[in-house]
């Protein structure tokens, strides 16, 4: 899931995010949230924070 979000973030930064990439990320987020029994929004925000702001999450 992190690899998918990294790909999406790189595409966003390059101005070339594709529907396929965005759909893949959302599908995986939805699947993970359902399996874990947690809110998809919460999972998405944590994932974005981990990928986009790794230095603040790790440090």
Phi and psi restraints in degrees (range 20) as a CNS / XPLOR table:
assign (resid 1 and name C) (resid 2 and name N)
       (resid 2 and name CA) (resid 2 and name C) 1.0 -64.6 20.0 2
assign (resid 2 and name N) (resid 2 and name CA)
       (resid 2 and name C) (resid 3 and name N) 1.0 -40.3 20.0 2
assign (resid 2 and name C) (resid 3 and name N)
       (resid 3 and name CA) (resid 3 and name C) 1.0 -62.0 20.0 2
assign (resid 3 and name N) (resid 3 and name CA)
       (resid 3 and name C) (resid 4 and name N) 1.0 -40.1 20.0 2
assign (resid 3 and name C) (resid 4 and name N)
       (resid 4 and name CA) (resid 4 and name C) 1.0 -62.6 20.0 2
assign (resid 4 and name N) (resid 4 and name CA)
       (resid 4 and name C) (resid 5 and name N) 1.0 -45.5 20.0 2
assign (resid 4 and name C) (resid 5 and name N)
       (resid 5 and name CA) (resid 5 and name C) 1.0 -66.6 20.0 2
assign (resid 5 and name N) (resid 5 and name CA)
       (resid 5 and name C) (resid 6 and name N) 1.0 -37.0 20.0 2
assign (resid 5 and name C) (resid 6 and name N)
       (resid 6 and name CA) (resid 6 and name C) 1.0 -61.6 20.0 2
assign (resid 6 and name N) (resid 6 and name CA)
       (resid 6 and name C) (resid 7 and name N) 1.0 -43.4 20.0 2
assign (resid 6 and name C) (resid 7 and name N)
       (resid 7 and name CA) (resid 7 and name C) 1.0 -60.7 20.0 2
assign (resid 7 and name N) (resid 7 and name CA)
       (resid 7 and name C) (resid 8 and name N) 1.0 -44.8 20.0 2
assign (resid 7 and name C) (resid 8 and name N)
       (resid 8 and name CA) (resid 8 and name C) 1.0 -62.8 20.0 2
assign (resid 8 and name N) (resid 8 and name CA)
       (resid 8 and name C) (resid 9 and name N) 1.0 -43.1 20.0 2
assign (resid 8 and name C) (resid 9 and name N)
       (resid 9 and name CA) (resid 9 and name C) 1.0 -63.8 20.0 2
assign (resid 9 and name N) (resid 9 and name CA)
       (resid 9 and name C) (resid 10 and name N) 1.0 -41.7 20.0 2
assign (resid 9 and name C) (resid 10 and name N)
       (resid 10 and name CA) (resid 10 and name C) 1.0 -62.4 20.0 2
assign (resid 10 and name N) (resid 10 and name CA)
       (resid 10 and name C) (resid 11 and name N) 1.0 -41.2 20.0 2
assign (resid 10 and name C) (resid 11 and name N)
       (resid 11 and name CA) (resid 11 and name C) 1.0 -65.7 20.0 2
assign (resid 11 and name N) (resid 11 and name CA)
       (resid 11 and name C) (resid 12 and name N) 1.0 -40.4 20.0 2
assign (resid 11 and name C) (resid 12 and name N)
       (resid 12 and name CA) (resid 12 and name C) 1.0 -61.1 20.0 2
assign (resid 12 and name N) (resid 12 and name CA)
       (resid 12 and name C) (resid 13 and name N) 1.0 -46.9 20.0 2
assign (resid 12 and name C) (resid 13 and name N)
       (resid 13 and name CA) (resid 13 and name C) 1.0 -64.0 20.0 2
assign (resid 13 and name N) (resid 13 and name CA)
       (resid 13 and name C) (resid 14 and name N) 1.0 -31.6 20.0 2
assign (resid 13 and name C) (resid 14 and name N)
       (resid 14 and name CA) (resid 14 and name C) 1.0 -86.8 20.0 2
assign (resid 14 and name N) (resid 14 and name CA)
       (resid 14 and name C) (resid 15 and name N) 1.0 -3.6 20.0 2
assign (resid 14 and name C) (resid 15 and name N)
       (resid 15 and name CA) (resid 15 and name C) 1.0 72.0 20.0 2
assign (resid 15 and name N) (resid 15 and name CA)
       (resid 15 and name C) (resid 16 and name N) 1.0 30.0 20.0 2
assign (resid 15 and name C) (resid 16 and name N)
       (resid 16 and name CA) (resid 16 and name C) 1.0 -137.3 20.0 2
assign (resid 16 and name N) (resid 16 and name CA)
       (resid 16 and name C) (resid 17 and name N) 1.0 34.9 20.0 2
assign (resid 16 and name C) (resid 17 and name N)
       (resid 17 and name CA) (resid 17 and name C) 1.0 -61.9 20.0 2
assign (resid 17 and name N) (resid 17 and name CA)
       (resid 17 and name C) (resid 18 and name N) 1.0 128.8 20.0 2
assign (resid 17 and name C) (resid 18 and name N)
       (resid 18 and name CA) (resid 18 and name C) 1.0 -98.9 20.0 2
assign (resid 18 and name N) (resid 18 and name CA)
       (resid 18 and name C) (resid 19 and name N) 1.0 157.0 20.0 2
assign (resid 18 and name C) (resid 19 and name N)
       (resid 19 and name CA) (resid 19 and name C) 1.0 -60.9 20.0 2
assign (resid 19 and name N) (resid 19 and name CA)
       (resid 19 and name C) (resid 20 and name N) 1.0 -39.0 20.0 2
assign (resid 19 and name C) (resid 20 and name N)
       (resid 20 and name CA) (resid 20 and name C) 1.0 -60.5 20.0 2
assign (resid 20 and name N) (resid 20 and name CA)
       (resid 20 and name C) (resid 21 and name N) 1.0 -43.9 20.0 2
assign (resid 20 and name C) (resid 21 and name N)
       (resid 21 and name CA) (resid 21 and name C) 1.0 -67.2 20.0 2
assign (resid 21 and name N) (resid 21 and name CA)
       (resid 21 and name C) (resid 22 and name N) 1.0 -46.9 20.0 2
assign (resid 21 and name C) (resid 22 and name N)
       (resid 22 and name CA) (resid 22 and name C) 1.0 -61.0 20.0 2
assign (resid 22 and name N) (resid 22 and name CA)
       (resid 22 and name C) (resid 23 and name N) 1.0 -41.4 20.0 2
assign (resid 22 and name C) (resid 23 and name N)
       (resid 23 and name CA) (resid 23 and name C) 1.0 -65.3 20.0 2
assign (resid 23 and name N) (resid 23 and name CA)
       (resid 23 and name C) (resid 24 and name N) 1.0 -41.3 20.0 2
assign (resid 23 and name C) (resid 24 and name N)
       (resid 24 and name CA) (resid 24 and name C) 1.0 -62.7 20.0 2
assign (resid 24 and name N) (resid 24 and name CA)
       (resid 24 and name C) (resid 25 and name N) 1.0 -42.9 20.0 2
assign (resid 24 and name C) (resid 25 and name N)
       (resid 25 and name CA) (resid 25 and name C) 1.0 -63.3 20.0 2
assign (resid 25 and name N) (resid 25 and name CA)
       (resid 25 and name C) (resid 26 and name N) 1.0 -48.4 20.0 2
assign (resid 25 and name C) (resid 26 and name N)
       (resid 26 and name CA) (resid 26 and name C) 1.0 -63.4 20.0 2
assign (resid 26 and name N) (resid 26 and name CA)
       (resid 26 and name C) (resid 27 and name N) 1.0 -39.2 20.0 2
assign (resid 26 and name C) (resid 27 and name N)
       (resid 27 and name CA) (resid 27 and name C) 1.0 -63.7 20.0 2
assign (resid 27 and name N) (resid 27 and name CA)
       (resid 27 and name C) (resid 28 and name N) 1.0 -43.1 20.0 2
assign (resid 27 and name C) (resid 28 and name N)
       (resid 28 and name CA) (resid 28 and name C) 1.0 -68.6 20.0 2
assign (resid 28 and name N) (resid 28 and name CA)
       (resid 28 and name C) (resid 29 and name N) 1.0 -39.9 20.0 2
assign (resid 28 and name C) (resid 29 and name N)
       (resid 29 and name CA) (resid 29 and name C) 1.0 -60.0 20.0 2
assign (resid 29 and name N) (resid 29 and name CA)
       (resid 29 and name C) (resid 30 and name N) 1.0 -46.8 20.0 2
assign (resid 29 and name C) (resid 30 and name N)
       (resid 30 and name CA) (resid 30 and name C) 1.0 -62.2 20.0 2
assign (resid 30 and name N) (resid 30 and name CA)
       (resid 30 and name C) (resid 31 and name N) 1.0 -43.7 20.0 2
assign (resid 30 and name C) (resid 31 and name N)
       (resid 31 and name CA) (resid 31 and name C) 1.0 -62.7 20.0 2
assign (resid 31 and name N) (resid 31 and name CA)
       (resid 31 and name C) (resid 32 and name N) 1.0 -48.5 20.0 2
assign (resid 31 and name C) (resid 32 and name N)
       (resid 32 and name CA) (resid 32 and name C) 1.0 -60.4 20.0 2
assign (resid 32 and name N) (resid 32 and name CA)
       (resid 32 and name C) (resid 33 and name N) 1.0 -46.7 20.0 2
assign (resid 32 and name C) (resid 33 and name N)
       (resid 33 and name CA) (resid 33 and name C) 1.0 -61.0 20.0 2
assign (resid 33 and name N) (resid 33 and name CA)
       (resid 33 and name C) (resid 34 and name N) 1.0 -42.3 20.0 2
assign (resid 33 and name C) (resid 34 and name N)
       (resid 34 and name CA) (resid 34 and name C) 1.0 -64.6 20.0 2
assign (resid 34 and name N) (resid 34 and name CA)
       (resid 34 and name C) (resid 35 and name N) 1.0 -44.1 20.0 2
assign (resid 34 and name C) (resid 35 and name N)
       (resid 35 and name CA) (resid 35 and name C) 1.0 -65.6 20.0 2
assign (resid 35 and name N) (resid 35 and name CA)
       (resid 35 and name C) (resid 36 and name N) 1.0 -37.0 20.0 2
assign (resid 35 and name C) (resid 36 and name N)
       (resid 36 and name CA) (resid 36 and name C) 1.0 -85.3 20.0 2
assign (resid 36 and name N) (resid 36 and name CA)
       (resid 36 and name C) (resid 37 and name N) 1.0 -13.1 20.0 2
assign (resid 36 and name C) (resid 37 and name N)
       (resid 37 and name CA) (resid 37 and name C) 1.0 70.4 20.0 2
assign (resid 37 and name N) (resid 37 and name CA)
       (resid 37 and name C) (resid 38 and name N) 1.0 35.1 20.0 2
assign (resid 37 and name C) (resid 38 and name N)
       (resid 38 and name CA) (resid 38 and name C) 1.0 -123.4 20.0 2
assign (resid 38 and name N) (resid 38 and name CA)
       (resid 38 and name C) (resid 39 and name N) 1.0 167.8 20.0 2
assign (resid 38 and name C) (resid 39 and name N)
       (resid 39 and name CA) (resid 39 and name C) 1.0 -70.4 20.0 2
assign (resid 39 and name N) (resid 39 and name CA)
       (resid 39 and name C) (resid 40 and name N) 1.0 129.2 20.0 2
assign (resid 39 and name C) (resid 40 and name N)
       (resid 40 and name CA) (resid 40 and name C) 1.0 -60.5 20.0 2
assign (resid 40 and name N) (resid 40 and name CA)
       (resid 40 and name C) (resid 41 and name N) 1.0 -39.1 20.0 2
assign (resid 40 and name C) (resid 41 and name N)
       (resid 41 and name CA) (resid 41 and name C) 1.0 -59.2 20.0 2
assign (resid 41 and name N) (resid 41 and name CA)
       (resid 41 and name C) (resid 42 and name N) 1.0 -43.8 20.0 2
assign (resid 41 and name C) (resid 42 and name N)
       (resid 42 and name CA) (resid 42 and name C) 1.0 -62.8 20.0 2
assign (resid 42 and name N) (resid 42 and name CA)
       (resid 42 and name C) (resid 43 and name N) 1.0 -44.4 20.0 2
assign (resid 42 and name C) (resid 43 and name N)
       (resid 43 and name CA) (resid 43 and name C) 1.0 -60.7 20.0 2
assign (resid 43 and name N) (resid 43 and name CA)
       (resid 43 and name C) (resid 44 and name N) 1.0 -45.1 20.0 2
assign (resid 43 and name C) (resid 44 and name N)
       (resid 44 and name CA) (resid 44 and name C) 1.0 -62.4 20.0 2
assign (resid 44 and name N) (resid 44 and name CA)
       (resid 44 and name C) (resid 45 and name N) 1.0 -44.2 20.0 2
assign (resid 44 and name C) (resid 45 and name N)
       (resid 45 and name CA) (resid 45 and name C) 1.0 -65.0 20.0 2
assign (resid 45 and name N) (resid 45 and name CA)
       (resid 45 and name C) (resid 46 and name N) 1.0 -40.5 20.0 2
assign (resid 45 and name C) (resid 46 and name N)
       (resid 46 and name CA) (resid 46 and name C) 1.0 -66.9 20.0 2
assign (resid 46 and name N) (resid 46 and name CA)
       (resid 46 and name C) (resid 47 and name N) 1.0 -39.6 20.0 2
assign (resid 46 and name C) (resid 47 and name N)
       (resid 47 and name CA) (resid 47 and name C) 1.0 -63.6 20.0 2
assign (resid 47 and name N) (resid 47 and name CA)
       (resid 47 and name C) (resid 48 and name N) 1.0 -47.4 20.0 2
assign (resid 47 and name C) (resid 48 and name N)
       (resid 48 and name CA) (resid 48 and name C) 1.0 -60.9 20.0 2
assign (resid 48 and name N) (resid 48 and name CA)
       (resid 48 and name C) (resid 49 and name N) 1.0 -42.6 20.0 2
assign (resid 48 and name C) (resid 49 and name N)
       (resid 49 and name CA) (resid 49 and name C) 1.0 -62.6 20.0 2
assign (resid 49 and name N) (resid 49 and name CA)
       (resid 49 and name C) (resid 50 and name N) 1.0 -41.8 20.0 2
assign (resid 49 and name C) (resid 50 and name N)
       (resid 50 and name CA) (resid 50 and name C) 1.0 -64.4 20.0 2
assign (resid 50 and name N) (resid 50 and name CA)
       (resid 50 and name C) (resid 51 and name N) 1.0 -37.9 20.0 2
assign (resid 50 and name C) (resid 51 and name N)
       (resid 51 and name CA) (resid 51 and name C) 1.0 -83.8 20.0 2
assign (resid 51 and name N) (resid 51 and name CA)
       (resid 51 and name C) (resid 52 and name N) 1.0 -46.4 20.0 2
assign (resid 51 and name C) (resid 52 and name N)
       (resid 52 and name CA) (resid 52 and name C) 1.0 -83.9 20.0 2
assign (resid 52 and name N) (resid 52 and name CA)
       (resid 52 and name C) (resid 53 and name N) 1.0 -22.2 20.0 2
assign (resid 52 and name C) (resid 53 and name N)
       (resid 53 and name CA) (resid 53 and name C) 1.0 -133.0 20.0 2
assign (resid 53 and name N) (resid 53 and name CA)
       (resid 53 and name C) (resid 54 and name N) 1.0 45.5 20.0 2
assign (resid 53 and name C) (resid 54 and name N)
       (resid 54 and name CA) (resid 54 and name C) 1.0 -56.1 20.0 2
assign (resid 54 and name N) (resid 54 and name CA)
       (resid 54 and name C) (resid 55 and name N) 1.0 -35.6 20.0 2
assign (resid 54 and name C) (resid 55 and name N)
       (resid 55 and name CA) (resid 55 and name C) 1.0 -65.0 20.0 2
assign (resid 55 and name N) (resid 55 and name CA)
       (resid 55 and name C) (resid 56 and name N) 1.0 -32.2 20.0 2
assign (resid 55 and name C) (resid 56 and name N)
       (resid 56 and name CA) (resid 56 and name C) 1.0 -82.7 20.0 2
assign (resid 56 and name N) (resid 56 and name CA)
       (resid 56 and name C) (resid 57 and name N) 1.0 -28.0 20.0 2
assign (resid 56 and name C) (resid 57 and name N)
       (resid 57 and name CA) (resid 57 and name C) 1.0 -74.3 20.0 2
assign (resid 57 and name N) (resid 57 and name CA)
       (resid 57 and name C) (resid 58 and name N) 1.0 -43.2 20.0 2
assign (resid 57 and name C) (resid 58 and name N)
       (resid 58 and name CA) (resid 58 and name C) 1.0 -77.9 20.0 2
assign (resid 58 and name N) (resid 58 and name CA)
       (resid 58 and name C) (resid 59 and name N) 1.0 -35.5 20.0 2
